[in-house]
Amino acid sequence: FLTCHQIAHEINAIYDNLAHGETLAIVFPAWAKYMSKKVVTPFAQYAERVFDVKGNTPEAAAEEGIRLTEEYFKSLGMPTTLAEVNVDSALFDEMAEKCTNMGKRKLDCLLPLDKQDIINILNIAKGV
């Protein structure tokens, strides 16, 4: 998803010691948690198709699929929170500004996301 890639790219622009795959493993679950509260169906379908999650409400299935994704990333030795890699939350505003080209564009994957949405996702990714 381009949105996750763009957010991860902005983290990597400041923290060049992190691999892009690491930042994607952090951002994707945070983005999914945020987006699944707004558009649940794609995340419930993901949970069923990728992890064979069945018999739950769409909300519960989506949550379980995201949890299993994080578990998988952890099994690979990947970080799943920004706290694990010491990313400073004081930089979230700057990262969100750059993601949205100083507020001139919205990132669009499932729904358009503005600067505040990006900050919200980064706060979820913080994991504290």
Helices and strands as residue ranges (DSSP letters): H 2-14, H 20-36, H 41-51, H 58-75, G 83-85, G 89-91, H 92-99, E 107-108, E 112-113, H 115-126
